[in-house]
Amino acid sequence: EVSLNLRDHGYKIVCTTETKAYTETPDTIRKLFRQRLRWARGKLYNGRKYKHMLFNSKYNDFGIFTYPVSFIIELLALIAVVRLFFWYLESAWNAITSFISVSGVQTSLLYNPNLYNFTIHSSIIFLAAIFLTWTYVLWLSFKLAREKIKISHLPALIAYSAIYSVFLSVAYFSSIVHEITGSENKW
């Protein structure tokens, strides 16, 4: 909010990669989720408060590109999680109904052409695009920090790429639900 307020009053915001900022990370998943929920709700609040800056050329690249893209990226992540959720729900439903219909032992199980067809679902392509994007961001982060990626980093990086993006999407989704229902902000 401070950065947006400064930018709104004509000051420039610049990025510096030499600056180091230290933070205390939450020590439990619940605390991490609550922190991310606060951040996401704060972003929604600031989005409403500073909506006049979105797509506004008065704010140069920040108003035309940077600020709007920050919302678009989070919207795409939210769409991905919802899409994947419904895809898994549909797959589970199909598996259950198939099992129920098979319980009478059908001979079509011996040869079912649909069973052997392999198609790539659009959600898999979308998930792969997100994974590649996160991988690029991680690579760029290491490059900006002037650190080398080591083999010992790989398990954490894979978990971060695969799990954390979904975790954040759930936090964003929850923040939207909290905002729509008007639940109290607990800063």
Summary of the structure (lengths in Angstrom):
residues: 187
radius of gyration: 21.9
end to end distance: 13.6
largest distance: 73.5
contacts: 390
relative contact order: 0.12
helix: 74%
strand: 0%
